[in-house]
Amino acid sequence: MLNFALKYRPKKLDEIIGQQHLLGQDAVLQRLIETGHLSHTFFYGPPGCGKTTLARIIAKELDIPFYEMNATSLKIEDLRKIFKEYHNALQKPLIFIDEVHRLSKNQQEVLLPFMENSAALIIGASTENPYYSLTAAMRSRSHLFELTAVSQEEMAKHLNTIIKLEELEVADEAKEYLVFSSGGDVRAMLNLLESAKAVKKQISFETLKQIRPHAMQAGSSESESHYELTSAMIKSIRGSDIDASVYYLARLIDGGEPAEFIARRLAILASEDIGNANPPALNLASSTLNIVKHIGYPEARISLSQLVIYLASSPKSNSAYLAINSALKAIENGEIHPIPSHIKTHAKAYVYPHDFGGWVEQSYLSKPLHFYKTQQIGFEKTLWQWHEKIKNDKTLL
């Protein structure tokens, strides 16, 4: 017997819950699907928002064979077998790859020629933005669409429909908890409903709490989703408020936020908001990310707390963040200059700085460009003093 999540999985585009920004009248993705002009595509968004379902429906709408794979177990020989089978076929298959952010570089390189020749329609899905894990060649051959968590209103409407179809008795307080505690994850909501039904057909709030003691995302309303709580934690750390930082960390942990997600956000902050004002912050963030991957909750909460307190207590500087943004903006605006000939590979005119005590007058850009502005905060001040001494008075080092 099918479980609720499979039994009530949408089978047509107009049955998909939410995602009005992508589907519906005049929505771009829907038009691409209906006109048969959808190219290789990657979906990303939180669990239970319909990524896999959408890929299956696309295959049905286009009336093409569907192959479902996972990047963590994908074998290159399996891909080659599929491509070989459809080599001379008029109808090309849709290959769906879940957790696409885990594709290795080698796997991506195998896919490239088949994507280029349209040997199959490749659709990937991920709970993370795969943009940064895909090679430039993969990105240039595909589109990226973000799916969002299903709203509480849409979740409640869907829940009421299923309760009626299943002829269940669900208390109002239980309905609210089913919706809220699932954090926009339709699959999680239906799984909880089904488990509660197995206990007792008259579903109560108390039964649900025994099965799922904590909400899957923290907050008392949709406006306080895990995105808002994460933002509040980051801003509290940036503002050097230790107690507020630990409070929002606790909210995220209590709401079931994965320890790895929190650690990744803190690692980004260590560079973006602290940077060279306190370089060890990035080392501690990296260590914490590695640790929580191996130990998990409940012990991971201690490592995360240690890191949050350290980051909130650290001097803050965003000069590294501003420098790279400035450089990328310059390149985007056409600042593309040739590499000076004397620093190219095997250039005979290159002057080796170590032969001159560590520094020698020499240009490394064909046109002067300036992106970095030191804020002289914390260790960043010392770094700048080192930089100036290297050029002006090496004996001071």
GURO-811524 format. One record per residue (C-alpha): chain; x, y, z; residue number from 1. Coordinates in Angstrom, 1 decimal, always signed. Layout:
N
+---+--------+--------+--------+-----+
: c :   east :  north :     up :   k :
+---+--------+--------+--------+-----+
: A :      X :      Y :      Z : NUM :
...
+---+--------+--------+--------+-----+
This chain:
397
+---+--------+--------+--------+-----+
: c :   east :  north :     up :   k :
+---+--------+--------+--------+-----+
: A :   +0.0 :   +0.0 :   +0.0 :   1 :
: A :   +1.3 :   +3.4 :   -1.0 :   2 :
: A :   +2.2 :   +5.8 :   +1.8 :   3 :
: A :   +0.6 :   +9.2 :   +1.9 :   4 :
: A :   +3.5 :  +11.0 :   +0.3 :   5 :
: A :   +3.5 :   +8.7 :   -2.8 :   6 :
: A :   -0.3 :   +8.3 :   -2.9 :   7 :
: A :   -0.9 :  +12.1 :   -3.1 :   8 :
: A :   +2.2 :  +13.0 :   -5.2 :   9 :
: A :   +1.1 :  +15.5 :   -7.9 :  10 :
: A :   +0.9 :  +13.9 :  -11.4 :  11 :
: A :   +0.4 :  +17.1 :  -13.4 :  12 :
: A :   +1.9 :  +20.6 :  -13.4 :  13 :
: A :   -1.3 :  +22.2 :  -12.2 :  14 :
: A :   -1.3 :  +19.8 :   -9.2 :  15 :
: A :   +2.0 :  +21.0 :   -7.8 :  16 :
: A :   +1.7 :  +22.8 :   -4.5 :  17 :
: A :   +3.3 :  +26.3 :   -4.6 :  18 :
: A :   +6.0 :  +27.4 :   -6.9 :  19 :
: A :   +3.8 :  +30.0 :   -8.6 :  20 :
: A :   +6.9 :  +32.0 :   -9.6 :  21 :
: A :   +7.8 :  +29.1 :  -11.9 :  22 :
: A :   +4.5 :  +27.4 :  -12.8 :  23 :
: A :   +1.2 :  +28.7 :  -13.9 :  24 :
: A :   -0.1 :  +31.0 :  -16.6 :  25 :
: A :   +2.7 :  +33.0 :  -18.3 :  26 :
: A :   +5.3 :  +31.6 :  -15.8 :  27 :
: A :   +8.6 :  +31.0 :  -17.6 :  28 :
: A :   +9.3 :  +27.4 :  -16.6 :  29 :
: A :   +5.8 :  +26.3 :  -17.5 :  30 :
: A :   +6.1 :  +27.9 :  -20.9 :  31 :
: A :   +9.4 :  +26.2 :  -21.6 :  32 :
: A :   +7.9 :  +22.8 :  -20.6 :  33 :
: A :   +4.7 :  +23.3 :  -22.6 :  34 :
: A :   +6.5 :  +24.4 :  -25.7 :  35 :
: A :   +9.1 :  +21.6 :  -25.5 :  36 :
: A :  +11.9 :  +24.1 :  -25.3 :  37 :
: A :  +13.2 :  +23.2 :  -21.8 :  38 :
: A :  +17.0 :  +22.8 :  -21.9 :  39 :
: A :  +19.2 :  +21.1 :  -19.3 :  40 :
: A :  +18.0 :  +22.4 :  -15.9 :  41 :
: A :  +19.0 :  +22.3 :  -12.3 :  42 :
: A :  +16.4 :  +22.8 :   -9.5 :  43 :
: A :  +17.4 :  +23.7 :   -5.9 :  44 :
: A :  +15.4 :  +24.3 :   -2.8 :  45 :
: A :  +14.5 :  +22.9 :   +0.6 :  46 :
: A :  +13.4 :  +19.2 :   +1.1 :  47 :
: A :   +9.8 :  +18.4 :   +0.3 :  48 :
: A :   +9.2 :  +21.3 :   -2.0 :  49 :
: A :   +8.6 :  +19.2 :   -5.2 :  50 :
: A :  +11.9 :  +19.0 :   -7.0 :  51 :
: A :  +11.8 :  +15.3 :   -7.8 :  52 :
: A :   +8.0 :  +15.4 :   -8.5 :  53 :
: A :   +8.5 :  +18.3 :  -10.9 :  54 :
: A :  +11.2 :  +16.3 :  -12.8 :  55 :
: A :   +8.9 :  +13.3 :  -13.1 :  56 :
: A :   +6.0 :  +15.4 :  -14.3 :  57 :
: A :   +8.2 :  +17.1 :  -16.9 :  58 :
: A :   +9.1 :  +13.7 :  -18.3 :  59 :
: A :   +5.4 :  +12.8 :  -18.5 :  60 :
: A :   +4.5 :  +16.1 :  -20.1 :  61 :
: A :   +7.2 :  +15.7 :  -22.7 :  62 :
: A :   +6.3 :  +12.0 :  -23.1 :  63 :
: A :   +9.9 :  +10.8 :  -22.9 :  64 :
: A :  +11.7 :   +8.0 :  -21.0 :  65 :
: A :  +12.6 :   +8.8 :  -17.4 :  66 :
: A :  +15.7 :   +7.7 :  -15.5 :  67 :
: A :  +16.2 :   +8.7 :  -11.9 :  68 :
: A :  +19.7 :   +8.6 :  -10.3 :  69 :
: A :  +21.5 :  +10.0 :   -7.2 :  70 :
: A :  +24.9 :  +11.7 :   -7.6 :  71 :
: A :  +26.2 :   +9.9 :   -4.5 :  72 :
: A :  +25.8 :   +6.4 :   -6.1 :  73 :
: A :  +25.9 :   +7.4 :   -9.8 :  74 :
: A :  +28.1 :   +5.2 :  -12.0 :  75 :
: A :  +29.6 :   +6.5 :  -15.2 :  76 :
: A :  +29.1 :   +3.2 :  -16.9 :  77 :
: A :  +25.4 :   +3.4 :  -16.2 :  78 :
: A :  +25.2 :   +6.8 :  -17.9 :  79 :
: A :  +27.1 :   +5.5 :  -20.9 :  80 :
: A :  +24.7 :   +2.6 :  -21.3 :  81 :
: A :  +21.7 :   +4.9 :  -21.4 :  82 :
: A :  +23.3 :   +7.2 :  -23.9 :  83 :
: A :  +24.3 :   +4.2 :  -26.1 :  84 :
: A :  +20.8 :   +2.8 :  -25.9 :  85 :
: A :  +19.3 :   +6.1 :  -27.2 :  86 :
: A :  +22.1 :   +7.0 :  -29.6 :  87 :
: A :  +20.1 :   +6.6 :  -32.8 :  88 :
: A :  +16.6 :   +7.0 :  -31.2 :  89 :
: A :  +14.4 :   +9.8 :  -32.3 :  90 :
: A :  +13.1 :  +10.2 :  -28.7 :  91 :
: A :  +15.8 :  +11.1 :  -26.1 :  92 :
: A :  +15.4 :  +10.3 :  -22.4 :  93 :
: A :  +15.3 :  +12.6 :  -19.4 :  94 :
: A :  +18.0 :  +11.8 :  -16.9 :  95 :
: A :  +17.2 :  +13.1 :  -13.4 :  96 :
: A :  +20.1 :  +13.4 :  -10.9 :  97 :
: A :  +19.3 :  +14.1 :   -7.3 :  98 :
: A :  +21.9 :  +15.7 :   -5.0 :  99 :
: A :  +23.5 :  +17.1 :   -8.1 : 100 :
: A :  +25.9 :  +19.3 :   -6.0 : 101 :
: A :  +27.7 :  +16.0 :   -5.2 : 102 :
: A :  +28.6 :  +15.3 :   -8.8 : 103 :
: A :  +32.4 :  +14.9 :   -9.1 : 104 :
: A :  +34.3 :  +16.8 :  -11.7 : 105 :
: A :  +34.9 :  +13.6 :  -13.6 : 106 :
: A :  +31.2 :  +12.8 :  -13.6 : 107 :
: A :  +30.5 :  +16.3 :  -14.9 : 108 :
: A :  +33.0 :  +15.9 :  -17.7 : 109 :
: A :  +31.4 :  +12.7 :  -18.8 : 110 :
: A :  +28.0 :  +14.4 :  -19.0 : 111 :
: A :  +29.3 :  +17.5 :  -21.0 : 112 :
: A :  +29.5 :  +16.1 :  -24.5 : 113 :
: A :  +26.1 :  +14.4 :  -24.2 : 114 :
: A :  +24.6 :  +17.7 :  -22.9 : 115 :
: A :  +26.2 :  +19.5 :  -25.8 : 116 :
: A :  +24.8 :  +17.0 :  -28.3 : 117 :
: A :  +21.4 :  +16.9 :  -26.6 : 118 :
: A :  +21.7 :  +13.1 :  -26.3 : 119 :
: A :  +19.4 :  +13.4 :  -23.2 : 120 :
: A :  +17.7 :  +16.1 :  -21.2 : 121 :
: A :  +19.6 :  +16.4 :  -18.0 : 122 :
: A :  +17.7 :  +17.7 :  -14.9 : 123 :
: A :  +19.4 :  +17.9 :  -11.5 : 124 :
: A :  +18.1 :  +18.7 :   -8.0 : 125 :
: A :  +19.7 :  +19.7 :   -4.8 : 126 :
: A :  +18.9 :  +21.2 :   -1.4 : 127 :
: A :  +21.9 :  +23.5 :   -1.9 : 128 :
: A :  +22.5 :  +26.0 :   -4.7 : 129 :
: A :  +24.5 :  +23.9 :   -7.1 : 130 :
: A :  +25.9 :  +26.9 :   -9.0 : 131 :
: A :  +29.2 :  +26.8 :   -7.1 : 132 :
: A :  +29.7 :  +23.0 :   -7.3 : 133 :
: A :  +29.1 :  +22.8 :  -11.0 : 134 :
: A :  +31.9 :  +23.6 :  -13.5 : 135 :
: A :  +31.6 :  +26.6 :  -15.7 : 136 :
: A :  +31.0 :  +24.3 :  -18.7 : 137 :
: A :  +28.0 :  +22.7 :  -17.0 : 138 :
: A :  +26.6 :  +26.1 :  -16.0 : 139 :
: A :  +26.9 :  +27.5 :  -19.5 : 140 :
: A :  +24.8 :  +24.6 :  -20.9 : 141 :
: A :  +22.0 :  +24.7 :  -18.4 : 142 :
: A :  +19.4 :  +26.8 :  -16.5 : 143 :
: A :  +19.1 :  +27.1 :  -12.7 : 144 :
: A :  +15.7 :  +27.5 :  -11.0 : 145 :
: A :  +15.0 :  +27.9 :   -7.3 : 146 :
: A :  +12.0 :  +26.2 :   -5.7 : 147 :
: A :  +10.8 :  +27.7 :   -2.4 : 148 :
: A :   +9.4 :  +26.1 :   +0.8 : 149 :
: A :   +5.7 :  +25.6 :   +0.5 : 150 :
: A :   +3.8 :  +28.3 :   +2.4 : 151 :
: A :   +1.8 :  +27.5 :   +5.5 : 152 :
: A :   -1.5 :  +28.4 :   +3.7 : 153 :
: A :   -0.8 :  +26.0 :   +0.8 : 154 :
: A :   +0.3 :  +23.3 :   +3.3 : 155 :
: A :   -2.9 :  +23.7 :   +5.3 : 156 :
: A :   -5.1 :  +23.6 :   +2.2 : 157 :
: A :   -3.4 :  +20.4 :   +1.0 : 158 :
: A :   -3.6 :  +18.8 :   +4.5 : 159 :
: A :   -7.3 :  +19.5 :   +4.7 : 160 :
: A :   -7.9 :  +17.8 :   +1.3 : 161 :
: A :   -6.1 :  +14.7 :   +2.4 : 162 :
: A :   -7.8 :  +14.6 :   +5.8 : 163 :
: A :  -11.1 :  +14.6 :   +4.0 : 164 :
: A :  -10.1 :  +12.0 :   +1.4 : 165 :
: A :   -8.7 :   +9.7 :   +4.2 : 166 :
: A :  -11.7 :  +10.3 :   +6.4 : 167 :
: A :   -9.5 :  +11.2 :   +9.4 : 168 :
: A :  -10.4 :  +13.0 :  +12.6 : 169 :
: A :   -7.7 :  +15.7 :  +13.3 : 170 :
: A :   -8.0 :  +18.3 :  +16.1 : 171 :
: A :   -7.5 :  +21.9 :  +15.0 : 172 :
: A :   -4.4 :  +22.2 :  +17.2 : 173 :
: A :   -3.0 :  +19.0 :  +15.6 : 174 :
: A :   -3.6 :  +20.5 :  +12.1 : 175 :
: A :   -1.7 :  +23.6 :  +13.1 : 176 :
: A :   +1.2 :  +21.5 :  +14.4 : 177 :
: A :   +1.3 :  +19.3 :  +11.3 : 178 :
: A :   +1.7 :  +22.4 :   +9.1 : 179 :
: A :   +4.0 :  +24.5 :  +11.3 : 180 :
: A :   +6.3 :  +21.8 :  +12.5 : 181 :
: A :   +7.0 :  +20.5 :   +8.9 : 182 :
: A :   +8.6 :  +23.8 :   +7.9 : 183 :
: A :   +7.4 :  +23.9 :   +4.3 : 184 :
: A :   +8.2 :  +20.2 :   +3.7 : 185 :
: A :   +5.0 :  +18.5 :   +2.3 : 186 :
: A :   +6.5 :  +15.1 :   +2.4 : 187 :
: A :   +7.4 :  +15.5 :   +6.1 : 188 :
: A :   +3.9 :  +16.7 :   +6.9 : 189 :
: A :   +2.3 :  +13.7 :   +5.2 : 190 :
: A :   +4.7 :  +11.2 :   +6.8 : 191 :
: A :   +3.8 :  +12.6 :  +10.3 : 192 :
: A :   +0.1 :  +12.4 :   +9.5 : 193 :
: A :   +0.4 :   +8.8 :   +8.4 : 194 :
: A :   +2.4 :   +7.8 :  +11.5 : 195 :
: A :   -0.1 :   +9.5 :  +13.8 : 196 :
: A :   -2.9 :   +7.7 :  +12.0 : 197 :
: A :   -1.2 :   +4.4 :  +12.6 : 198 :
: A :   -1.3 :   +5.2 :  +16.4 : 199 :
: A :   -4.9 :   +6.4 :  +16.5 : 200 :
: A :   -7.4 :   +7.4 :  +13.9 : 201 :
: A :   -8.4 :  +10.4 :  +16.0 : 202 :
: A :   -5.2 :  +12.4 :  +15.6 : 203 :
: A :   -4.4 :  +14.7 :  +18.5 : 204 :
: A :   -1.7 :  +17.3 :  +19.2 : 205 :
: A :   -0.3 :  +15.1 :  +22.0 : 206 :
: A :   +0.2 :  +12.2 :  +19.6 : 207 :
: A :   +2.0 :  +14.3 :  +17.1 : 208 :
: A :   +4.3 :  +15.8 :  +19.7 : 209 :
: A :   +5.3 :  +12.3 :  +20.9 : 210 :
: A :   +6.3 :  +11.4 :  +17.3 : 211 :
: A :   +7.9 :  +14.7 :  +16.5 : 212 :
: A :   +8.9 :  +16.5 :  +19.7 : 213 :
: A :  +10.4 :  +19.5 :  +17.9 : 214 :
: A :   +9.5 :  +21.4 :  +14.8 : 215 :
: A :  +11.6 :  +20.8 :  +11.8 : 216 :
: A :  +12.3 :  +24.5 :  +11.6 : 217 :
: A :  +12.3 :  +27.1 :  +14.4 : 218 :
: A :  +10.0 :  +30.0 :  +14.8 : 219 :
: A :   +6.4 :  +30.7 :  +15.7 : 220 :
: A :   +5.3 :  +31.8 :  +12.2 : 221 :
: A :   +6.4 :  +31.6 :   +8.6 : 222 :
: A :   +8.1 :  +35.0 :   +8.9 : 223 :
: A :  +10.4 :  +33.4 :  +11.4 : 224 :
: A :  +11.5 :  +30.5 :   +9.2 : 225 :
: A :  +15.0 :  +29.1 :   +9.5 : 226 :
: A :  +16.1 :  +31.6 :   +6.9 : 227 :
: A :  +15.1 :  +34.5 :   +9.2 : 228 :
: A :  +16.6 :  +32.8 :  +12.3 : 229 :
: A :  +19.9 :  +32.2 :  +10.5 : 230 :
: A :  +19.9 :  +35.8 :   +9.4 : 231 :
: A :  +19.3 :  +37.0 :  +13.0 : 232 :
: A :  +22.2 :  +34.8 :  +14.2 : 233 :
: A :  +24.6 :  +36.1 :  +11.6 : 234 :
: A :  +23.6 :  +39.7 :  +12.3 : 235 :
: A :  +24.0 :  +39.2 :  +16.0 : 236 :
: A :  +27.5 :  +37.8 :  +15.6 : 237 :
: A :  +28.4 :  +40.6 :  +13.2 : 238 :
: A :  +27.1 :  +43.0 :  +15.9 : 239 :
: A :  +29.3 :  +41.3 :  +18.5 : 240 :
: A :  +26.3 :  +40.4 :  +20.7 : 241 :
: A :  +27.2 :  +37.1 :  +22.3 : 242 :
: A :  +23.9 :  +36.4 :  +24.1 : 243 :
: A :  +21.7 :  +37.1 :  +21.1 : 244 :
: A :  +24.1 :  +35.0 :  +18.9 : 245 :
: A :  +23.8 :  +32.0 :  +21.2 : 246 :
: A :  +20.0 :  +32.5 :  +21.6 : 247 :
: A :  +19.4 :  +32.3 :  +17.8 : 248 :
: A :  +21.8 :  +29.4 :  +17.6 : 249 :
: A :  +19.7 :  +27.6 :  +20.2 : 250 :
: A :  +16.5 :  +28.4 :  +18.3 : 251 :
: A :  +18.0 :  +26.8 :  +15.1 : 252 :
: A :  +19.2 :  +23.7 :  +17.0 : 253 :
: A :  +15.9 :  +23.3 :  +18.8 : 254 :
: A :  +14.1 :  +23.6 :  +15.5 : 255 :
: A :  +16.2 :  +20.7 :  +14.1 : 256 :
: A :  +18.4 :  +22.7 :  +11.7 : 257 :
: A :  +21.2 :  +20.5 :  +10.5 : 258 :
: A :  +24.5 :  +21.2 :  +12.3 : 259 :
: A :  +26.4 :  +21.2 :   +9.0 : 260 :
: A :  +24.2 :  +23.9 :   +7.6 : 261 :
: A :  +24.8 :  +26.1 :  +10.6 : 262 :
: A :  +28.5 :  +25.4 :  +10.5 : 263 :
: A :  +28.7 :  +26.3 :   +6.8 : 264 :
: A :  +27.0 :  +29.6 :   +7.4 : 265 :
: A :  +29.4 :  +30.4 :  +10.2 : 266 :
: A :  +32.4 :  +29.5 :   +8.0 : 267 :
: A :  +31.1 :  +32.1 :   +5.4 : 268 :
: A :  +30.8 :  +34.7 :   +8.2 : 269 :
: A :  +34.3 :  +34.0 :   +9.4 : 270 :
: A :  +35.7 :  +35.3 :   +6.1 : 271 :
: A :  +33.0 :  +37.8 :   +5.2 : 272 :
: A :  +32.7 :  +39.6 :   +8.5 : 273 :
: A :  +35.9 :  +38.9 :  +10.3 : 274 :
: A :  +38.5 :  +38.0 :   +7.7 : 275 :
: A :  +42.1 :  +39.1 :   +8.5 : 276 :
: A :  +41.0 :  +41.1 :  +11.6 : 277 :
: A :  +41.3 :  +37.6 :  +13.2 : 278 :
: A :  +42.5 :  +34.9 :  +10.7 : 279 :
: A :  +42.2 :  +32.0 :  +13.2 : 280 :
: A :  +38.4 :  +32.5 :  +13.1 : 281 :
: A :  +38.3 :  +30.8 :   +9.7 : 282 :
: A :  +40.5 :  +27.9 :  +11.0 : 283 :
: A :  +38.1 :  +27.4 :  +13.9 : 284 :
: A :  +35.1 :  +27.6 :  +11.6 : 285 :
: A :  +36.7 :  +25.0 :   +9.3 : 286 :
: A :  +37.5 :  +22.7 :  +12.2 : 287 :
: A :  +34.0 :  +23.0 :  +13.6 : 288 :
: A :  +32.5 :  +22.2 :  +10.2 : 289 :
: A :  +34.6 :  +19.0 :  +10.0 : 290 :
: A :  +33.8 :  +18.1 :  +13.6 : 291 :
: A :  +30.0 :  +18.4 :  +13.3 : 292 :
: A :  +30.0 :  +16.2 :  +10.2 : 293 :
: A :  +31.4 :  +13.4 :  +12.3 : 294 :
: A :  +29.7 :  +13.8 :  +15.7 : 295 :
: A :  +26.3 :  +15.3 :  +15.0 : 296 :
: A :  +23.8 :  +16.2 :  +17.6 : 297 :
: A :  +23.5 :  +16.5 :  +20.6 : 298 :
: A :  +27.3 :  +17.0 :  +21.1 : 299 :
: A :  +27.6 :  +19.2 :  +18.0 : 300 :
: A :  +25.7 :  +21.9 :  +19.8 : 301 :
: A :  +28.8 :  +22.5 :  +22.1 : 302 :
: A :  +31.2 :  +23.0 :  +19.2 : 303 :
: A :  +28.8 :  +25.3 :  +17.5 : 304 :
: A :  +28.3 :  +27.3 :  +20.7 : 305 :
: A :  +32.1 :  +27.6 :  +21.1 : 306 :
: A :  +32.4 :  +28.9 :  +17.5 : 307 :
: A :  +29.6 :  +31.4 :  +17.8 : 308 :
: A :  +31.0 :  +32.9 :  +21.0 : 309 :
: A :  +34.4 :  +33.1 :  +19.4 : 310 :
: A :  +33.1 :  +34.8 :  +16.2 : 311 :
: A :  +30.9 :  +37.2 :  +18.2 : 312 :
: A :  +33.9 :  +38.2 :  +20.3 : 313 :
: A :  +36.3 :  +38.7 :  +17.4 : 314 :
: A :  +37.2 :  +42.0 :  +15.8 : 315 :
: A :  +35.3 :  +42.5 :  +12.6 : 316 :
: A :  +36.5 :  +43.5 :   +9.1 : 317 :
: A :  +34.8 :  +43.0 :   +5.7 : 318 :
: A :  +37.8 :  +44.2 :   +3.7 : 319 :
: A :  +38.4 :  +40.8 :   +2.0 : 320 :
: A :  +34.7 :  +40.6 :   +1.1 : 321 :
: A :  +34.8 :  +44.1 :   -0.4 : 322 :
: A :  +38.1 :  +43.5 :   -2.2 : 323 :
: A :  +37.0 :  +40.5 :   -4.2 : 324 :
: A :  +33.6 :  +42.0 :   -5.0 : 325 :
: A :  +35.3 :  +45.1 :   -6.3 : 326 :
: A :  +37.7 :  +43.0 :   -8.4 : 327 :
: A :  +34.8 :  +40.9 :   -9.9 : 328 :
: A :  +32.8 :  +44.1 :  -10.6 : 329 :
: A :  +35.8 :  +45.6 :  -12.5 : 330 :
: A :  +36.1 :  +42.4 :  -14.6 : 331 :
: A :  +32.4 :  +42.4 :  -15.3 : 332 :
: A :  +32.8 :  +46.0 :  -16.5 : 333 :
: A :  +35.4 :  +45.1 :  -19.0 : 334 :
: A :  +38.7 :  +45.5 :  -17.0 : 335 :
: A :  +40.3 :  +42.6 :  -18.8 : 336 :
: A :  +44.1 :  +43.3 :  -19.2 : 337 :
: A :  +46.9 :  +41.1 :  -20.6 : 338 :
: A :  +49.3 :  +39.5 :  -18.2 : 339 :
: A :  +52.7 :  +41.3 :  -18.3 : 340 :
: A :  +55.1 :  +39.3 :  -20.4 : 341 :
: A :  +57.8 :  +39.2 :  -17.7 : 342 :
: A :  +55.6 :  +37.2 :  -15.2 : 343 :
: A :  +54.3 :  +34.7 :  -17.8 : 344 :
: A :  +55.4 :  +31.1 :  -17.5 : 345 :
: A :  +59.1 :  +30.6 :  -18.1 : 346 :
: A :  +59.6 :  +34.4 :  -18.7 : 347 :
: A :  +63.3 :  +35.2 :  -18.7 : 348 :
: A :  +62.7 :  +38.8 :  -17.7 : 349 :
: A :  +61.0 :  +37.8 :  -14.4 : 350 :
: A :  +62.9 :  +39.1 :  -11.3 : 351 :
: A :  +62.9 :  +36.6 :   -8.4 : 352 :
: A :  +62.0 :  +38.5 :   -5.2 : 353 :
: A :  +63.9 :  +36.0 :   -2.9 : 354 :
: A :  +67.1 :  +37.1 :   -4.6 : 355 :
: A :  +66.5 :  +40.6 :   -3.2 : 356 :
: A :  +65.6 :  +39.8 :   +0.3 : 357 :
: A :  +61.9 :  +39.0 :   -0.3 : 358 :
: A :  +60.8 :  +42.0 :   -2.4 : 359 :
: A :  +61.8 :  +43.9 :   -5.5 : 360 :
: A :  +60.2 :  +46.6 :   -7.5 : 361 :
: A :  +58.3 :  +44.9 :  -10.3 : 362 :
: A :  +54.9 :  +45.3 :  -11.9 : 363 :
: A :  +52.4 :  +42.5 :  -11.8 : 364 :
: A :  +49.5 :  +44.2 :  -13.7 : 365 :
: A :  +49.6 :  +45.8 :  -17.1 : 366 :
: A :  +47.5 :  +48.6 :  -15.7 : 367 :
: A :  +47.4 :  +49.8 :  -12.1 : 368 :
: A :  +44.3 :  +48.6 :  -10.3 : 369 :
: A :  +43.3 :  +49.0 :   -6.7 : 370 :
: A :  +40.7 :  +46.8 :   -4.9 : 371 :
: A :  +41.9 :  +46.3 :   -1.3 : 372 :
: A :  +41.4 :  +48.9 :   +1.4 : 373 :
: A :  +42.7 :  +47.9 :   +4.8 : 374 :
: A :  +40.5 :  +48.8 :   +7.7 : 375 :
: A :  +43.4 :  +48.5 :  +10.2 : 376 :
: A :  +41.2 :  +46.4 :  +12.6 : 377 :
: A :  +42.6 :  +43.7 :  +14.8 : 378 :
: A :  +45.3 :  +41.6 :  +13.1 : 379 :
: A :  +44.5 :  +43.3 :   +9.8 : 380 :
: A :  +46.5 :  +46.3 :  +11.1 : 381 :
: A :  +49.5 :  +44.1 :  +11.7 : 382 :
: A :  +49.2 :  +42.5 :   +8.2 : 383 :
: A :  +49.2 :  +46.0 :   +6.7 : 384 :
: A :  +52.2 :  +47.0 :   +8.7 : 385 :
: A :  +54.0 :  +43.8 :   +7.4 : 386 :
: A :  +53.0 :  +44.7 :   +3.9 : 387 :
: A :  +54.4 :  +48.2 :   +4.1 : 388 :
: A :  +57.6 :  +47.1 :   +5.8 : 389 :
: A :  +58.2 :  +44.5 :   +3.1 : 390 :
: A :  +58.2 :  +47.2 :   +0.5 : 391 :
: A :  +59.8 :  +50.1 :   +2.4 : 392 :
: A :  +62.1 :  +48.7 :   +5.1 : 393 :
: A :  +62.8 :  +45.0 :   +5.1 : 394 :
: A :  +65.2 :  +45.3 :   +8.0 : 395 :
: A :  +62.1 :  +46.0 :  +10.3 : 396 :
: A :  +60.8 :  +42.5 :   +9.7 : 397 :
+---+--------+--------+--------+-----+
